Amino acid sequence: MKKSEINYKNVVGSRVRALRLNAELSQEVLSERCGIFRTYLSRIESGSANPTLVVLVALAHSLNVEPYVLLSMDELMF
């Protein structure tokens, strides 16, 4: 797959959801930690929202990972 064909909104959404579930956090708890609405987090996880850099950093820190992890195509290791 070429980089131009990658849908990064879906990549980020899938990573956030996987990390959130691994941390046993609800969308409500994670969204509160990040200062965003739960519905916005839901849209991020589904790949329909395009989060800002500030939101990506807040999500990463709340999930105890570095921001680049949310954009990585590498397999998550738990």
Buried (B, 14 or more C-beta within 10 A) or exposed (E): EEEEEEEEBEBBBBBBBBBBEEBEBEBEBBBBBBEBEBEBBBBBBEBEBEBEEEBBBBBBEBBEBEBEBBEEEEEEEE
